[in-house]
Amino acid sequence: MAKIIAWLIVIFIVLLALRMINMRKARGRGAGKSAPAAAEPMVRCVRCTVYLPRAEAIPVEGGYACAEGQCAKR
Ligand SMILES: [Zn+2]
């Protein structure tokens, strides 16, 4: 009887370890997918109302604007 209980504990630990490994892999994949979107937030230009990545925008009074001379003038 003690042997059966010992085997059950071993199987339970193995399953738990496999589940933890799978969760870690899934989390790593999820972070890799969402990282680029989170790294580049979009901002709206206060001059021409066009949305652009914040890295390409320049901070101006009242928000962000396109880099000099790149505004979509109509
Ligand atoms: Zn603009």
N, CA, C, O and the ligand as a Tripos MOL2 file, in Angstrom:
@<TRIPOS>MOLECULE
protein
  297   295    75     0     0
PROTEIN
NO_CHARGES

@<TRIPOS>ATOM
      1 N           0.8250   -1.2140    0.0000 N.3       1 MET1
      2 CA          0.0000    0.0000    0.0000 C.3       1 MET1
      3 C           0.8570    1.2610    0.0000 C.2       1 MET1
      4 O           0.5770    2.2210   -0.7170 O.2       1 MET1
      5 N           1.9050    1.2390    0.8170 N.am      2 ALA2
      6 CA          2.7940    2.3980    0.9020 C.3       2 ALA2
      7 C           3.4600    2.6690   -0.4490 C.2       2 ALA2
      8 O           3.6990    3.8200   -0.8120 O.2       2 ALA2
      9 N           3.7590    1.5880   -1.1930 N.am      3 LYS3
     10 CA          4.3930    1.7530   -2.5080 C.3       3 LYS3
     11 C           3.4530    2.4740   -3.4780 C.2       3 LYS3
     12 O           3.8740    3.3500   -4.2330 O.2       3 LYS3
     13 N           2.1860    2.0930   -3.4440 N.am      4 ILE4
     14 CA          1.1970    2.7220   -4.3420 C.3       4 ILE4
     15 C           1.0950    4.2180   -4.0340 C.2       4 ILE4
     16 O           1.0750    5.0390   -4.9510 O.2       4 ILE4
     17 N           1.0300    4.5700   -2.7620 N.am      5 ILE5
     18 CA          0.9410    5.9860   -2.3660 C.3       5 ILE5
     19 C           2.1920    6.7360   -2.8250 C.2       5 ILE5
     20 O           2.1100    7.8630   -3.3130 O.2       5 ILE5
     21 N           3.3500    6.0940   -2.6600 N.am      6 ALA6
     22 CA          4.6020    6.7260   -3.0860 C.3       6 ALA6
     23 C           4.5900    6.9760   -4.5840 C.2       6 ALA6
     24 O           5.0140    8.0410   -5.0320 O.2       6 ALA6
     25 N           4.1080    6.0080   -5.3730 N.am      7 TRP7
     26 CA          4.0180    6.1720   -6.8380 C.3       7 TRP7
     27 C           3.0490    7.2910   -7.2110 C.2       7 TRP7
     28 O           3.3150    8.0850   -8.1140 O.2       7 TRP7
     29 N           1.9200    7.3410   -6.5000 N.am      8 LEU8
     30 CA          0.9470    8.4040   -6.7680 C.3       8 LEU8
     31 C           1.5730    9.7750   -6.5220 C.2       8 LEU8
     32 O           1.3600   10.7070   -7.2980 O.2       8 LEU8
     33 N           2.3380    9.8940   -5.4520 N.am      9 ILE9
     34 CA          2.9870   11.1720   -5.1440 C.3       9 ILE9
     35 C           3.9940   11.5170   -6.2400 C.2       9 ILE9
     36 O           4.0870   12.6680   -6.6670 O.2       9 ILE9
     37 N           4.7440   10.5180   -6.6910 N.am     10 VAL10
     38 CA          5.7480   10.7580   -7.7500 C.3      10 VAL10
     39 C           5.0550   11.2190   -9.0270 C.2      10 VAL10
     40 O           5.4990   12.1760   -9.6620 O.2      10 VAL10
     41 N           3.9690   10.5460   -9.4100 N.am     11 ILE11
     42 CA          3.2360   10.9170  -10.6320 C.3      11 ILE11
     43 C           2.6790   12.3320  -10.4920 C.2      11 ILE11
     44 O           2.7440   13.1250  -11.4310 O.2      11 ILE11
     45 N           2.1370   12.6420   -9.3280 N.am     12 PHE12
     46 CA          1.5660   13.9750   -9.0930 C.3      12 PHE12
     47 C           2.6420   15.0530   -9.2390 C.2      12 PHE12
     48 O           2.4020   16.0970   -9.8450 O.2      12 PHE12
     49 N           3.8150   14.8010   -8.6870 N.am     13 ILE13
     50 CA          4.9070   15.7870   -8.7660 C.3      13 ILE13
     51 C           5.3500   15.9700  -10.2130 C.2      13 ILE13
     52 O           5.6090   17.0910  -10.6500 O.2      13 ILE13
     53 N           5.4370   14.8500  -10.9670 N.am     14 VAL14
     54 CA          5.8430   14.9380  -12.3790 C.3      14 VAL14
     55 C           4.8260   15.7530  -13.1670 C.2      14 VAL14
     56 O           5.2040   16.6220  -13.9530 O.2      14 VAL14
     57 N           3.5330   15.4800  -12.9640 N.am     15 LEU15
     58 CA          2.4900   16.2280  -13.6780 C.3      15 LEU15
     59 C           2.5500   17.7090  -13.3210 C.2      15 LEU15
     60 O           2.4020   18.5690  -14.1890 O.2      15 LEU15
     61 N           2.7650   18.0030  -12.0470 N.am     16 LEU16
     62 CA          2.8490   19.3970  -11.5960 C.3      16 LEU16
     63 C           4.0280   20.1070  -12.2590 C.2      16 LEU16
     64 O           3.9210   21.2570  -12.6830 O.2      16 LEU16
     65 N           5.1610   19.3940  -12.3390 N.am     17 ALA17
     66 CA          6.3540   19.9850  -12.9630 C.3      17 ALA17
     67 C           6.1050   20.2500  -14.4420 C.2      17 ALA17
     68 O           6.4750   21.3080  -14.9510 O.2      17 ALA17
     69 N           5.4690   19.2810  -15.1510 N.am     18 LEU18
     70 CA          5.1720   19.4700  -16.5770 C.3      18 LEU18
     71 C           4.2430   20.6630  -16.7750 C.2      18 LEU18
     72 O           4.4320   21.4500  -17.7010 O.2      18 LEU18
     73 N           3.2390   20.8000  -15.9080 N.am     19 ARG19
     74 CA          2.3030   21.9120  -16.0400 C.3      19 ARG19
     75 C           3.0090   23.2490  -15.8310 C.2      19 ARG19
     76 O           2.7440   24.2200  -16.5400 O.2      19 ARG19
     77 N           3.9050   23.2860  -14.8550 N.am     20 MET20
     78 CA          4.6410   24.5330  -14.5930 C.3      20 MET20
     79 C           5.5230   24.9010  -15.7860 C.2      20 MET20
     80 O           5.6350   26.0730  -16.1440 O.2      20 MET20
     81 N           6.1560   23.8800  -16.4060 N.am     21 ILE21
     82 CA          7.0050   24.1380  -17.5790 C.3      21 ILE21
     83 C           6.1530   24.6780  -18.7280 C.2      21 ILE21
     84 O           6.5460   25.6320  -19.4000 O.2      21 ILE21
     85 N           4.9780   24.0620  -18.9560 N.am     22 ASN22
     86 CA          4.0900   24.5260  -20.0300 C.3      22 ASN22
     87 C           3.6160   25.9480  -19.7760 C.2      22 ASN22
     88 O           3.5620   26.7530  -20.7060 O.2      22 ASN22
     89 N           3.2730   26.2720  -18.5350 N.am     23 MET23
     90 CA          2.8080   27.6270  -18.2070 C.3      23 MET23
     91 C           3.9100   28.6470  -18.4680 C.2      23 MET23
     92 O           3.6590   29.7390  -18.9790 O.2      23 MET23
     93 N           5.1370   28.2720  -18.1060 N.am     24 ARG24
     94 CA          6.2590   29.1910  -18.3130 C.3      24 ARG24
     95 C           6.4760   29.4320  -19.8100 C.2      24 ARG24
     96 O           6.7320   30.5590  -20.2330 O.2      24 ARG24
     97 N           6.3690   28.3470  -20.6180 N.am     25 LYS25
     98 CA          6.5220   28.4840  -22.0790 C.3      25 LYS25
     99 C           5.4280   29.3730  -22.6420 C.2      25 LYS25
    100 O           5.7010   30.2670  -23.4430 O.2      25 LYS25
    101 N           4.1880   29.1310  -22.2270 N.am     26 ALA26
    102 CA          3.0500   29.9140  -22.7290 C.3      26 ALA26
    103 C           3.2200   31.3830  -22.3500 C.2      26 ALA26
    104 O           2.9470   32.2710  -23.1580 O.2      26 ALA26
    105 N           3.6700   31.6370  -21.1220 N.am     27 ARG27
    106 CA          3.8540   33.0240  -20.6770 C.3      27 ARG27
    107 C           4.9330   33.7180  -21.5090 C.2      27 ARG27
    108 O           4.7970   34.8850  -21.8730 O.2      27 ARG27
    109 N           6.0140   32.9760  -21.8040 N.am     28 GLY28
    110 CA          7.0940   33.5470  -22.6100 C.3      28 GLY28
    111 C           6.6210   33.8960  -24.0060 C.2      28 GLY28
    112 O           6.9880   34.9360  -24.5520 O.2      28 GLY28
    113 N           5.7770   32.9940  -24.6040 N.am     29 ARG29
    114 CA          5.2370   33.2410  -25.9360 C.3      29 ARG29
    115 C           4.3180   34.4620  -25.9100 C.2      29 ARG29
    116 O           4.3810   35.3160  -26.7940 O.2      29 ARG29
    117 N           3.4660   34.5330  -24.8880 N.am     30 GLY30
    118 CA          2.5330   35.6470  -24.7840 C.3      30 GLY30
    119 C           3.2540   36.9730  -24.6470 C.2      30 GLY30
    120 O           2.8570   37.9640  -25.2580 O.2      30 GLY30
    121 N           4.3070   36.9980  -23.8510 N.am     31 ALA31
    122 CA          5.0570   38.2420  -23.6560 C.3      31 ALA31
    123 C           5.7340   38.6580  -24.9560 C.2      31 ALA31
    124 O           5.8150   39.8460  -25.2680 O.2      31 ALA31
    125 N           6.2240   37.6650  -25.7230 N.am     32 GLY32
    126 CA          6.8730   37.9890  -26.9810 C.3      32 GLY32
    127 C           5.9120   38.5940  -27.9840 C.2      32 GLY32
    128 O           6.2940   39.4480  -28.7840 O.2      32 GLY32
    129 N           4.6370   38.1430  -27.9400 N.am     33 LYS33
    130 CA          3.6510   38.6650  -28.8810 C.3      33 LYS33
    131 C           3.2250   40.0770  -28.5110 C.2      33 LYS33
    132 O           3.1110   40.9420  -29.3800 O.2      33 LYS33
    133 N           2.9860   40.3150  -27.2130 N.am     34 SER34
    134 CA          2.4170   41.5900  -26.7980 C.3      34 SER34
    135 C           3.4810   42.6750  -26.6380 C.2      34 SER34
    136 O           3.1410   43.8570  -26.5720 O.2      34 SER34
    137 N           4.7470   42.3060  -26.5760 N.am     35 ALA35
    138 CA          5.7970   43.3000  -26.3310 C.3      35 ALA35
    139 C           5.8920   44.3750  -27.4170 C.2      35 ALA35
    140 O           5.9830   45.5540  -27.0750 O.2      35 ALA35
    141 N           5.8740   44.0240  -28.7170 N.am     36 PRO36
    142 CA          6.0300   45.0860  -29.7220 C.3      36 PRO36
    143 C           4.8920   46.0930  -29.6870 C.2      36 PRO36
    144 O           5.1160   47.2900  -29.8690 O.2      36 PRO36
    145 N           3.6510   45.6110  -29.4490 N.am     37 ALA37
    146 CA          2.5050   46.5170  -29.4220 C.3      37 ALA37
    147 C           2.6140   47.4590  -28.2270 C.2      37 ALA37
    148 O           2.2990   48.6450  -28.3350 O.2      37 ALA37
    149 N           3.0590   46.9340  -27.0930 N.am     38 ALA38
    150 CA          3.1370   47.7590  -25.8990 C.3      38 ALA38
    151 C           4.3170   48.7240  -25.9700 C.2      38 ALA38
    152 O           4.3010   49.7730  -25.3270 O.2      38 ALA38
    153 N           5.3400   48.3720  -26.7500 N.am     39 ALA39
    154 CA          6.5450   49.2030  -26.8140 C.3      39 ALA39
    155 C           6.3100   50.4740  -27.6260 C.2      39 ALA39
    156 O           7.0350   51.4550  -27.4620 O.2      39 ALA39
    157 N           5.2680   50.4640  -28.5290 N.am     40 GLU40
    158 CA          5.0470   51.6180  -29.3850 C.3      40 GLU40
    159 C           3.6270   52.1530  -29.2130 C.2      40 GLU40
    160 O           2.7580   51.8350  -30.0250 O.2      40 GLU40
    161 N           3.3720   52.9440  -28.1980 N.am     41 PRO41
    162 CA          2.0410   53.5210  -28.0510 C.3      41 PRO41
    163 C           1.7830   54.5770  -29.1170 C.2      41 PRO41
    164 O           2.6870   55.3100  -29.5170 O.2      41 PRO41
    165 N           0.5340   54.6420  -29.5710 N.am     42 MET42
    166 CA          0.1730   55.6010  -30.6150 C.3      42 MET42
    167 C          -0.3190   56.8990  -29.9770 C.2      42 MET42
    168 O          -1.0280   56.8860  -28.9700 O.2      42 MET42
    169 N           0.0650   57.9950  -30.5720 N.am     43 VAL43
    170 CA         -0.3830   59.3090  -30.1120 C.3      43 VAL43
    171 C          -0.9840   60.0510  -31.3110 C.2      43 VAL43
    172 O          -0.6960   59.7280  -32.4630 O.2      43 VAL43
    173 N          -1.8270   61.0540  -31.0170 N.am     44 ARG44
    174 CA         -2.4690   61.7950  -32.1010 C.3      44 ARG44
    175 C          -1.8280   63.1650  -32.2360 C.2      44 ARG44
    176 O          -1.5980   63.8640  -31.2490 O.2      44 ARG44
    177 N          -1.5470   63.5280  -33.4650 N.am     45 CYS45
    178 CA         -0.9660   64.8310  -33.7410 C.3      45 CYS45
    179 C          -2.0170   65.9100  -33.4890 C.2      45 CYS45
    180 O          -3.1520   65.7950  -33.9520 O.2      45 CYS45
    181 N          -1.6420   66.9530  -32.7590 N.am     46 VAL46
    182 CA         -2.5950   68.0280  -32.4530 C.3      46 VAL46
    183 C          -2.7830   68.9650  -33.6560 C.2      46 VAL46
    184 O          -3.7330   69.7490  -33.6770 O.2      46 VAL46
    185 N          -1.9140   68.8970  -34.6310 N.am     47 ARG47
    186 CA         -2.0090   69.7820  -35.8060 C.3      47 ARG47
    187 C          -2.8900   69.1750  -36.8950 C.2      47 ARG47
    188 O          -3.7770   69.8420  -37.4280 O.2      47 ARG47
    189 N          -2.6360   67.8740  -37.2300 N.am     48 CYS48
    190 CA         -3.3570   67.2620  -38.3480 C.3      48 CYS48
    191 C          -4.2100   66.0700  -37.9150 C.2      48 CYS48
    192 O          -4.8260   65.4290  -38.7660 O.2      48 CYS48
    193 N          -4.2640   65.7550  -36.6250 N.am     49 THR49
    194 CA         -5.0810   64.6770  -36.0340 C.3      49 THR49
    195 C          -4.7370   63.2900  -36.5830 C.2      49 THR49
    196 O          -5.5600   62.3800  -36.4880 O.2      49 THR49
    197 N          -3.5670   63.1090  -37.1440 N.am     50 VAL50
    198 CA         -3.1270   61.7950  -37.6310 C.3      50 VAL50
    199 C          -2.4740   61.0540  -36.4750 C.2      50 VAL50
    200 O          -1.7290   61.6450  -35.6930 O.2      50 VAL50
    201 N          -2.7580   59.7390  -36.3670 N.am     51 TYR51
    202 CA         -2.1470   58.9180  -35.3330 C.3      51 TYR51
    203 C          -0.7820   58.4350  -35.8050 C.2      51 TYR51
    204 O          -0.6240   58.0120  -36.9500 O.2      51 TYR51
    205 N           0.1920   58.5010  -34.9180 N.am     52 LEU52
    206 CA          1.5350   58.0610  -35.2700 C.3      52 LEU52
    207 C           2.2210   57.5020  -34.0280 C.2      52 LEU52
    208 O           1.8310   57.8410  -32.9110 O.2      52 LEU52
    209 N           3.2510   56.6380  -34.2000 N.am     53 PRO53
    210 CA          3.9720   56.1010  -33.0390 C.3      53 PRO53
    211 C           4.6160   57.2280  -32.2360 C.2      53 PRO53
    212 O           5.1170   58.2010  -32.8010 O.2      53 PRO53
    213 N           4.5960   57.0830  -30.9120 N.am     54 ARG54
    214 CA          5.1160   58.1590  -30.0520 C.3      54 ARG54
    215 C           6.6000   58.4120  -30.3180 C.2      54 ARG54
    216 O           7.0830   59.5300  -30.1370 O.2      54 ARG54
    217 N           7.3260   57.3680  -30.7490 N.am     55 ALA55
    218 CA          8.7540   57.5290  -31.0300 C.3      55 ALA55
    219 C           8.9880   58.5120  -32.1790 C.2      55 ALA55
    220 O          10.0170   59.1840  -32.2340 O.2      55 ALA55
    221 N           7.9910   58.5880  -33.1210 N.am     56 GLU56
    222 CA          8.1440   59.4790  -34.2820 C.3      56 GLU56
    223 C           7.5360   60.8520  -34.0210 C.2      56 GLU56
    224 O           7.7410   61.7830  -34.8000 O.2      56 GLU56
    225 N           6.7910   60.9760  -32.9280 N.am     57 ALA57
    226 CA          6.1370   62.2540  -32.6410 C.3      57 ALA57
    227 C           7.0380   63.1270  -31.7800 C.2      57 ALA57
    228 O           7.9250   62.6360  -31.0820 O.2      57 ALA57
    229 N           6.7890   64.4430  -31.8450 N.am     58 ILE58
    230 CA          7.5350   65.3700  -30.9970 C.3      58 ILE58
    231 C           6.5410   66.0070  -30.0240 C.2      58 ILE58
    232 O           5.4620   66.4320  -30.4390 O.2      58 ILE58
    233 N           6.8870   66.0790  -28.7390 N.am     59 PRO59
    234 CA          5.9720   66.6800  -27.7780 C.3      59 PRO59
    235 C           5.8490   68.1870  -27.9970 C.2      59 PRO59
    236 O           6.8500   68.8970  -28.0840 O.2      59 PRO59
    237 N           4.6220   68.6570  -28.0830 N.am     60 VAL60
    238 CA          4.3550   70.0850  -28.2670 C.3      60 VAL60
    239 C           3.3290   70.5060  -27.2230 C.2      60 VAL60
    240 O           2.8200   69.6750  -26.4700 O.2      60 VAL60
    241 N           3.0320   71.7910  -27.1840 N.am     61 GLU61
    242 CA          2.0510   72.3140  -26.2380 C.3      61 GLU61
    243 C           0.6900   71.6800  -26.5200 C.2      61 GLU61
    244 O           0.1630   71.8150  -27.6240 O.2      61 GLU61
    245 N           0.1200   70.9930  -25.5360 N.am     62 GLY62
    246 CA         -1.2050   70.3920  -25.6880 C.3      62 GLY62
    247 C          -1.1740   68.9690  -26.1970 C.2      62 GLY62
    248 O          -2.2400   68.4050  -26.4420 O.2      62 GLY62
    249 N          -0.0220   68.3570  -26.3720 N.am     63 GLY63
    250 CA          0.0260   66.9600  -26.8070 C.3      63 GLY63
    251 C           1.2550   66.6580  -27.6340 C.2      63 GLY63
    252 O           2.3660   67.0840  -27.3170 O.2      63 GLY63
    253 N           1.0300   65.9060  -28.7100 N.am     64 TYR64
    254 CA          2.1310   65.5030  -29.5980 C.3      64 TYR64
    255 C           1.8510   65.9740  -31.0160 C.2      64 TYR64
    256 O           0.7010   66.2220  -31.3770 O.2      64 TYR64
    257 N           2.8970   66.0970  -31.8160 N.am     65 ALA65
    258 CA          2.7470   66.4850  -33.2190 C.3      65 ALA65
    259 C           3.7250   65.6980  -34.0620 C.2      65 ALA65
    260 O           4.6900   65.1330  -33.5470 O.2      65 ALA65
    261 N           3.4710   65.6620  -35.3670 N.am     66 CYS66
    262 CA          4.4040   65.0230  -36.2890 C.3      66 CYS66
    263 C           5.7340   65.7620  -36.2270 C.2      66 CYS66
    264 O           5.8030   66.9270  -35.8350 O.2      66 CYS66
    265 N           6.7870   65.0540  -36.6230 N.am     67 ALA67
    266 CA          8.0870   65.7090  -36.7150 C.3      67 ALA67
    267 C           8.0070   66.8760  -37.6950 C.2      67 ALA67
    268 O           7.1660   66.8770  -38.5940 O.2      67 ALA67
    269 N           8.8720   67.8610  -37.5270 N.am     68 GLU68
    270 CA          8.8110   69.0850  -38.3530 C.3      68 GLU68
    271 C           8.6950   68.7710  -39.8440 C.2      68 GLU68
    272 O           9.4900   67.9960  -40.3760 O.2      68 GLU68
    273 N           7.7300   69.3530  -40.5060 N.am     69 GLY69
    274 CA          7.5810   69.1950  -41.9400 C.3      69 GLY69
    275 C           6.9190   67.9110  -42.3760 C.2      69 GLY69
    276 O           6.7850   67.6740  -43.5770 O.2      69 GLY69
    277 N           6.4920   67.0560  -41.4280 N.am     70 GLN70
    278 CA          5.8790   65.7790  -41.8220 C.3      70 GLN70
    279 C           4.3850   65.7800  -41.5800 C.2      70 GLN70
    280 O           3.7500   64.7380  -41.7380 O.2      70 GLN70
    281 N           3.8080   66.8800  -41.2110 N.am     71 CYS71
    282 CA          2.3700   66.9360  -40.9930 C.3      71 CYS71
    283 C           1.6320   66.7440  -42.3210 C.2      71 CYS71
    284 O           2.0350   67.2350  -43.3750 O.2      71 CYS71
    285 N           0.5140   65.9930  -42.2050 N.am     72 ALA72
    286 CA         -0.2960   65.7730  -43.4090 C.3      72 ALA72
    287 C          -1.1810   66.9800  -43.6210 C.2      72 ALA72
    288 O          -2.3340   67.0110  -43.1920 O.2      72 ALA72
    289 N          -0.6230   67.9750  -44.2890 N.am     73 LYS73
    290 CA         -1.3730   69.2130  -44.5530 C.3      73 LYS73
    291 C          -2.3170   69.0200  -45.7250 C.2      73 LYS73
    292 O          -1.9420   68.4930  -46.7720 O.2      73 LYS73
    293 N          -3.5620   69.4610  -45.5220 N.am     74 ARG74
    294 CA         -4.5460   69.2970  -46.5860 C.3      74 ARG74
    295 C          -5.0540   70.6390  -47.0680 C.2      74 ARG74
    296 O          -5.8940   70.6950  -47.9660 O.2      74 ARG74
    297 ZN          0.7160   66.2170  -37.8510 Zn       75 ZN75
@<TRIPOS>BOND
     1     1     2 1
     2     2     3 1
     3     3     4 2
     4     3     5 am
     5     5     6 1
     6     6     7 1
     7     7     8 2
     8     7     9 am
     9     9    10 1
    10    10    11 1
    11    11    12 2
    12    11    13 am
    13    13    14 1
    14    14    15 1
    15    15    16 2
    16    15    17 am
    17    17    18 1
    18    18    19 1
    19    19    20 2
    20    19    21 am
    21    21    22 1
    22    22    23 1
    23    23    24 2
    24    23    25 am
    25    25    26 1
    26    26    27 1
    27    27    28 2
    28    27    29 am
    29    29    30 1
    30    30    31 1
    31    31    32 2
    32    31    33 am
    33    33    34 1
    34    34    35 1
    35    35    36 2
    36    35    37 am
    37    37    38 1
    38    38    39 1
    39    39    40 2
    40    39    41 am
    41    41    42 1
    42    42    43 1
    43    43    44 2
    44    43    45 am
    45    45    46 1
    46    46    47 1
    47    47    48 2
    48    47    49 am
    49    49    50 1
    50    50    51 1
    51    51    52 2
    52    51    53 am
    53    53    54 1
    54    54    55 1
    55    55    56 2
    56    55    57 am
    57    57    58 1
    58    58    59 1
    59    59    60 2
    60    59    61 am
    61    61    62 1
    62    62    63 1
    63    63    64 2
    64    63    65 am
    65    65    66 1
    66    66    67 1
    67    67    68 2
    68    67    69 am
    69    69    70 1
    70    70    71 1
    71    71    72 2
    72    71    73 am
    73    73    74 1
    74    74    75 1
    75    75    76 2
    76    75    77 am
    77    77    78 1
    78    78    79 1
    79    79    80 2
    80    79    81 am
    81    81    82 1
    82    82    83 1
    83    83    84 2
    84    83    85 am
    85    85    86 1
    86    86    87 1
    87    87    88 2
    88    87    89 am
    89    89    90 1
    90    90    91 1
    91    91    92 2
    92    91    93 am
    93    93    94 1
    94    94    95 1
    95    95    96 2
    96    95    97 am
    97    97    98 1
    98    98    99 1
    99    99   100 2
   100    99   101 am
   101   101   102 1
   102   102   103 1
   103   103   104 2
   104   103   105 am
   105   105   106 1
   106   106   107 1
   107   107   108 2
   108   107   109 am
   109   109   110 1
   110   110   111 1
   111   111   112 2
   112   111   113 am
   113   113   114 1
   114   114   115 1
   115   115   116 2
   116   115   117 am
   117   117   118 1
   118   118   119 1
   119   119   120 2
   120   119   121 am
   121   121   122 1
   122   122   123 1
   123   123   124 2
   124   123   125 am
   125   125   126 1
   126   126   127 1
   127   127   128 2
   128   127   129 am
   129   129   130 1
   130   130   131 1
   131   131   132 2
   132   131   133 am
   133   133   134 1
   134   134   135 1
   135   135   136 2
   136   135   137 am
   137   137   138 1
   138   138   139 1
   139   139   140 2
   140   139   141 am
   141   141   142 1
   142   142   143 1
   143   143   144 2
   144   143   145 am
   145   145   146 1
   146   146   147 1
   147   147   148 2
   148   147   149 am
   149   149   150 1
   150   150   151 1
   151   151   152 2
   152   151   153 am
   153   153   154 1
   154   154   155 1
   155   155   156 2
   156   155   157 am
   157   157   158 1
   158   158   159 1
   159   159   160 2
   160   159   161 am
   161   161   162 1
   162   162   163 1
   163   163   164 2
   164   163   165 am
   165   165   166 1
   166   166   167 1
   167   167   168 2
   168   167   169 am
   169   169   170 1
   170   170   171 1
   171   171   172 2
   172   171   173 am
   173   173   174 1
   174   174   175 1
   175   175   176 2
   176   175   177 am
   177   177   178 1
   178   178   179 1
   179   179   180 2
   180   179   181 am
   181   181   182 1
   182   182   183 1
   183   183   184 2
   184   183   185 am
   185   185   186 1
   186   186   187 1
   187   187   188 2
   188   187   189 am
   189   189   190 1
   190   190   191 1
   191   191   192 2
   192   191   193 am
   193   193   194 1
   194   194   195 1
   195   195   196 2
   196   195   197 am
   197   197   198 1
   198   198   199 1
   199   199   200 2
   200   199   201 am
   201   201   202 1
   202   202   203 1
   203   203   204 2
   204   203   205 am
   205   205   206 1
   206   206   207 1
   207   207   208 2
   208   207   209 am
   209   209   210 1
   210   210   211 1
   211   211   212 2
   212   211   213 am
   213   213   214 1
   214   214   215 1
   215   215   216 2
   216   215   217 am
   217   217   218 1
   218   218   219 1
   219   219   220 2
   220   219   221 am
   221   221   222 1
   222   222   223 1
   223   223   224 2
   224   223   225 am
   225   225   226 1
   226   226   227 1
   227   227   228 2
   228   227   229 am
   229   229   230 1
   230   230   231 1
   231   231   232 2
   232   231   233 am
   233   233   234 1
   234   234   235 1
   235   235   236 2
   236   235   237 am
   237   237   238 1
   238   238   239 1
   239   239   240 2
   240   239   241 am
   241   241   242 1
   242   242   243 1
   243   243   244 2
   244   243   245 am
   245   245   246 1
   246   246   247 1
   247   247   248 2
   248   247   249 am
   249   249   250 1
   250   250   251 1
   251   251   252 2
   252   251   253 am
   253   253   254 1
   254   254   255 1
   255   255   256 2
   256   255   257 am
   257   257   258 1
   258   258   259 1
   259   259   260 2
   260   259   261 am
   261   261   262 1
   262   262   263 1
   263   263   264 2
   264   263   265 am
   265   265   266 1
   266   266   267 1
   267   267   268 2
   268   267   269 am
   269   269   270 1
   270   270   271 1
   271   271   272 2
   272   271   273 am
   273   273   274 1
   274   274   275 1
   275   275   276 2
   276   275   277 am
   277   277   278 1
   278   278   279 1
   279   279   280 2
   280   279   281 am
   281   281   282 1
   282   282   283 1
   283   283   284 2
   284   283   285 am
   285   285   286 1
   286   286   287 1
   287   287   288 2
   288   287   289 am
   289   289   290 1
   290   290   291 1
   291   291   292 2
   292   291   293 am
   293   293   294 1
   294   294   295 1
   295   295   296 2
@<TRIPOS>SUBSTRUCTURE
     1 MET1         2 RESIDUE 1 A MET
     2 ALA2         6 RESIDUE 1 A ALA
     3 LYS3        10 RESIDUE 1 A LYS
     4 ILE4        14 RESIDUE 1 A ILE
     5 ILE5        18 RESIDUE 1 A ILE
     6 ALA6        22 RESIDUE 1 A ALA
     7 TRP7        26 RESIDUE 1 A TRP
     8 LEU8        30 RESIDUE 1 A LEU
     9 ILE9        34 RESIDUE 1 A ILE
    10 VAL10       38 RESIDUE 1 A VAL
    11 ILE11       42 RESIDUE 1 A ILE
    12 PHE12       46 RESIDUE 1 A PHE
    13 ILE13       50 RESIDUE 1 A ILE
    14 VAL14       54 RESIDUE 1 A VAL
    15 LEU15       58 RESIDUE 1 A LEU
    16 LEU16       62 RESIDUE 1 A LEU
    17 ALA17       66 RESIDUE 1 A ALA
    18 LEU18       70 RESIDUE 1 A LEU
    19 ARG19       74 RESIDUE 1 A ARG
    20 MET20       78 RESIDUE 1 A MET
    21 ILE21       82 RESIDUE 1 A ILE
    22 ASN22       86 RESIDUE 1 A ASN
    23 MET23       90 RESIDUE 1 A MET
    24 ARG24       94 RESIDUE 1 A ARG
    25 LYS25       98 RESIDUE 1 A LYS
    26 ALA26      102 RESIDUE 1 A ALA
    27 ARG27      106 RESIDUE 1 A ARG
    28 GLY28      110 RESIDUE 1 A GLY
    29 ARG29      114 RESIDUE 1 A ARG
    30 GLY30      118 RESIDUE 1 A GLY
    31 ALA31      122 RESIDUE 1 A ALA
    32 GLY32      126 RESIDUE 1 A GLY
    33 LYS33      130 RESIDUE 1 A LYS
    34 SER34      134 RESIDUE 1 A SER
    35 ALA35      138 RESIDUE 1 A ALA
    36 PRO36      142 RESIDUE 1 A PRO
    37 ALA37      146 RESIDUE 1 A ALA
    38 ALA38      150 RESIDUE 1 A ALA
    39 ALA39      154 RESIDUE 1 A ALA
    40 GLU40      158 RESIDUE 1 A GLU
    41 PRO41      162 RESIDUE 1 A PRO
    42 MET42      166 RESIDUE 1 A MET
    43 VAL43      170 RESIDUE 1 A VAL
    44 ARG44      174 RESIDUE 1 A ARG
    45 CYS45      178 RESIDUE 1 A CYS
    46 VAL46      182 RESIDUE 1 A VAL
    47 ARG47      186 RESIDUE 1 A ARG
    48 CYS48      190 RESIDUE 1 A CYS
    49 THR49      194 RESIDUE 1 A THR
    50 VAL50      198 RESIDUE 1 A VAL
    51 TYR51      202 RESIDUE 1 A TYR
    52 LEU52      206 RESIDUE 1 A LEU
    53 PRO53      210 RESIDUE 1 A PRO
    54 ARG54      214 RESIDUE 1 A ARG
    55 ALA55      218 RESIDUE 1 A ALA
    56 GLU56      222 RESIDUE 1 A GLU
    57 ALA57      226 RESIDUE 1 A ALA
    58 ILE58      230 RESIDUE 1 A ILE
    59 PRO59      234 RESIDUE 1 A PRO
    60 VAL60      238 RESIDUE 1 A VAL
    61 GLU61      242 RESIDUE 1 A GLU
    62 GLY62      246 RESIDUE 1 A GLY
    63 GLY63      250 RESIDUE 1 A GLY
    64 TYR64      254 RESIDUE 1 A TYR
    65 ALA65      258 RESIDUE 1 A ALA
    66 CYS66      262 RESIDUE 1 A CYS
    67 ALA67      266 RESIDUE 1 A ALA
    68 GLU68      270 RESIDUE 1 A GLU
    69 GLY69      274 RESIDUE 1 A GLY
    70 GLN70      278 RESIDUE 1 A GLN
    71 CYS71      282 RESIDUE 1 A CYS
    72 ALA72      286 RESIDUE 1 A ALA
    73 LYS73      290 RESIDUE 1 A LYS
    74 ARG74      294 RESIDUE 1 A ARG
    75 ZN75       297 GROUP 0 **** ****
